[in-house]
Amino acid sequence: MHSYLKYAFLDDLDSVRHVGIGRLGRVRLAVTPTVWLQPPLFFALGVALTFLPGRLPLGTALAMRGADALAFTIAGLLANLLHGLGHIVSGTLAGSPMDELLFTATRDANIYRGDQSGVRGRTHVARAAGGPLANLLAAGLLFALLQVIGGGSHPTLTRIAGVNLAFGLGSLVPLPSVDGEVLWRELWRALRGNGASGSRSSLD
């Protein structure tokens, strides 16, 4: 057991091997040895979602459920990647990009090394907002495109738009290690008149 399990990371981010795969600007891109589990985990979640009430009739063929789960997997992987890229862009524009974007089996981790308590609140907000904004912008553009070309004949695009919307909105929930925790924390600090952040988190 390790402390990162409560944040839905299978790996202990402090001890797992970070395998470098390149750089994007000042940000190092790396993967954990278990990153290959991400597609099958998304697929398993996609299959489970097909059994939710109102999704697909119980008698739906397994092949159709598999196709639906595959579309969800593609959408989830793209939304995950876009979310991380959004954080890189917003952090770079704020002058304080993350040190490393780490792709893991379940979630991507934004790694900030060193004491973050001196980082200004507005910088924390800019860094945290990039991921959700990227997903919400992608969802908005895709839904607009589907209105033009007809959404019913493009189920995969519809799924990508929907998953990006879910990622964007879900990221705004004030839960530990989620962007919403940072955004709502800094909003509360601003309302109280405190300008400096108290965060020391490597994921913040």
C-alpha positions as CSV (number, residue, x, y, z in Angstrom):
1,M,0.0,0.0,0.0
2,H,1.2,3.5,-0.7
3,S,-0.2,7.0,-0.2
4,Y,-1.0,7.6,-3.9
5,L,-3.6,4.8,-4.0
6,K,-6.2,7.2,-2.5
7,Y,-5.7,9.4,-5.5
8,A,-6.4,6.5,-7.9
9,F,-2.8,5.9,-8.9
10,L,-1.7,2.2,-9.0
11,D,1.9,3.2,-8.8
12,D,3.8,4.8,-6.0
13,L,4.9,7.9,-7.9
14,D,7.9,8.4,-5.5
15,S,9.5,5.0,-6.2
16,V,8.2,3.9,-9.6
17,R,10.5,4.2,-12.6
18,H,9.8,7.3,-14.7
19,V,10.8,6.3,-18.3
20,G,11.5,9.5,-20.3
21,I,9.9,9.6,-23.8
22,G,10.8,13.2,-24.8
23,R,10.1,16.8,-23.9
24,L,7.5,19.3,-24.8
25,G,9.0,22.8,-24.2
26,R,10.4,22.8,-20.7
27,V,8.3,19.8,-19.6
28,R,9.7,16.3,-19.5
29,L,7.3,13.6,-20.8
30,A,7.6,10.2,-19.0
31,V,5.7,7.0,-18.5
32,T,5.6,4.4,-15.8
33,P,6.2,0.7,-16.6
34,T,2.4,0.0,-16.0
35,V,1.2,2.6,-18.6
36,W,0.2,-0.2,-20.9
37,L,-2.7,-0.9,-18.6
38,Q,-4.4,2.4,-19.4
39,P,-6.2,1.2,-22.6
40,P,-7.5,-2.1,-21.2
41,L,-8.7,-0.2,-18.0
42,F,-10.5,2.3,-20.1
43,F,-12.0,-0.5,-22.1
44,A,-13.2,-2.4,-19.0
45,L,-14.8,0.8,-17.7
46,G,-16.4,1.4,-21.1
47,V,-17.9,-2.1,-21.0
48,A,-19.2,-1.5,-17.4
49,L,-20.8,1.8,-18.5
50,T,-22.8,0.0,-21.2
51,F,-24.8,-1.8,-18.4
52,L,-25.9,1.5,-16.8
53,P,-29.7,2.1,-17.0
54,G,-30.6,3.8,-20.3
55,R,-27.4,3.1,-22.1
56,L,-27.9,-0.1,-24.0
57,P,-30.7,-2.7,-23.8
58,L,-29.8,-5.7,-21.7
59,G,-30.2,-8.0,-24.8
60,T,-27.6,-6.0,-26.7
61,A,-25.0,-8.3,-28.4
62,L,-21.6,-8.5,-26.8
63,A,-20.0,-7.2,-30.0
64,M,-22.0,-4.0,-29.9
65,R,-21.0,-3.5,-26.3
66,G,-17.4,-4.1,-27.2
67,A,-17.7,-1.5,-30.1
68,D,-19.2,1.0,-27.7
69,A,-16.5,0.4,-25.1
70,L,-13.8,0.7,-27.8
71,A,-15.2,4.2,-28.8
72,F,-15.1,5.1,-25.1
73,T,-11.5,3.9,-24.8
74,I,-10.4,6.0,-27.8
75,A,-12.3,9.0,-26.4
76,G,-10.9,8.6,-22.9
77,L,-7.3,8.3,-24.1
78,L,-7.6,11.4,-26.3
79,A,-9.3,13.4,-23.5
80,N,-6.6,12.3,-21.0
81,L,-3.8,13.4,-23.4
82,L,-5.6,16.7,-24.2
83,H,-6.0,17.4,-20.5
84,G,-2.3,17.0,-19.9
85,L,-1.4,19.1,-22.9
86,G,-3.7,21.8,-21.6
87,H,-1.9,21.9,-18.3
88,I,1.5,22.2,-20.1
89,V,0.2,25.1,-22.2
90,S,-1.4,27.0,-19.3
91,G,1.6,26.5,-17.1
92,T,4.0,27.7,-19.8
93,L,1.8,30.8,-20.4
94,A,1.8,31.4,-16.6
95,G,5.6,31.2,-16.6
96,S,5.6,28.2,-14.2
97,P,5.1,24.9,-16.2
98,M,5.2,21.5,-14.5
99,D,8.6,19.7,-14.4
100,E,7.2,16.5,-15.7
101,L,4.0,15.0,-17.2
102,L,3.9,11.4,-16.1
103,F,1.6,8.9,-17.9
104,T,0.5,6.1,-15.6
105,A,-1.9,3.2,-15.7
106,T,-4.9,5.1,-14.5
107,R,-4.2,8.9,-14.5
108,D,-1.7,11.3,-15.8
109,A,0.3,13.1,-13.1
110,N,1.5,16.7,-13.2
111,I,4.8,16.7,-11.3
112,Y,6.0,19.9,-9.7
113,R,9.3,19.5,-7.9
114,G,10.3,21.6,-5.0
115,D,8.4,23.7,-2.5
116,Q,5.3,25.2,-4.1
117,S,4.2,27.3,-1.2
118,G,5.8,30.4,-2.7
119,V,3.9,30.2,-5.9
120,R,1.3,32.9,-6.3
121,G,-2.4,31.9,-6.2
122,R,-3.1,33.2,-9.7
123,T,-0.3,31.0,-11.0
124,H,-1.8,27.9,-9.3
125,V,-5.1,28.8,-10.9
126,A,-3.6,29.2,-14.4
127,R,-1.8,25.9,-14.1
128,A,-4.8,24.0,-12.8
129,A,-7.3,25.6,-15.2
130,G,-5.5,24.5,-18.4
131,G,-6.6,20.8,-18.3
132,P,-10.3,21.4,-17.8
133,L,-10.4,24.3,-20.2
134,A,-8.7,22.1,-22.9
135,N,-11.3,19.4,-22.4
136,L,-14.3,21.8,-22.4
137,L,-13.0,23.7,-25.4
138,A,-12.6,20.4,-27.3
139,A,-16.1,19.3,-26.3
140,G,-17.6,22.7,-27.4
141,L,-15.9,22.6,-30.7
142,L,-16.9,19.0,-31.4
143,F,-20.5,19.5,-30.4
144,A,-20.7,22.5,-32.7
145,L,-19.2,20.5,-35.5
146,L,-21.7,17.7,-34.9
147,Q,-24.5,20.2,-35.2
148,V,-23.2,21.1,-38.6
149,I,-22.6,17.5,-39.9
150,G,-25.3,15.7,-38.0
151,G,-24.3,13.9,-34.7
152,G,-26.3,10.7,-35.3
153,S,-24.1,9.5,-38.0
154,H,-20.9,10.1,-36.1
155,P,-21.1,8.1,-32.8
156,T,-17.3,8.1,-32.2
157,L,-17.1,11.9,-32.5
158,T,-20.2,12.2,-30.2
159,R,-18.4,10.0,-27.7
160,I,-15.2,12.0,-27.8
161,A,-17.1,15.2,-27.3
162,G,-19.1,13.7,-24.4
163,V,-16.0,12.2,-22.7
164,N,-14.2,15.5,-23.0
165,L,-17.2,17.3,-21.4
166,A,-17.2,14.8,-18.6
167,F,-13.4,15.2,-18.1
168,G,-13.7,19.0,-18.1
169,L,-16.6,19.2,-15.6
170,G,-15.3,16.3,-13.5
171,S,-11.9,18.1,-13.1
172,L,-13.7,21.0,-11.5
173,V,-14.9,18.9,-8.6
174,P,-13.0,19.9,-5.4
175,L,-11.5,16.5,-4.6
176,P,-7.9,15.9,-3.5
177,S,-5.4,15.8,-6.3
178,V,-8.0,17.0,-8.8
179,D,-7.8,20.4,-10.5
180,G,-11.0,21.6,-8.7
181,E,-9.3,21.3,-5.4
182,V,-6.7,23.9,-6.5
183,L,-9.2,26.2,-8.2
184,W,-11.6,26.3,-5.3
185,R,-8.8,26.5,-2.7
186,E,-7.3,29.5,-4.4
187,L,-10.7,31.1,-4.8
188,W,-11.3,30.7,-1.1
189,R,-7.9,32.2,-0.3
190,A,-8.6,35.2,-2.6
191,L,-11.9,35.8,-0.9
192,R,-10.1,35.7,2.5
193,G,-7.5,38.1,1.2
194,N,-4.5,35.7,1.3
195,G,-2.3,36.1,-1.7
196,A,0.2,33.3,-1.3
197,S,-0.6,29.7,-1.6
198,G,0.1,27.2,1.2
199,S,0.4,24.2,-1.1
200,R,3.5,22.1,-1.1
201,S,2.1,19.2,-3.1
202,S,4.2,17.7,-5.9
203,L,1.0,17.1,-7.9
204,D,-0.5,20.6,-7.5
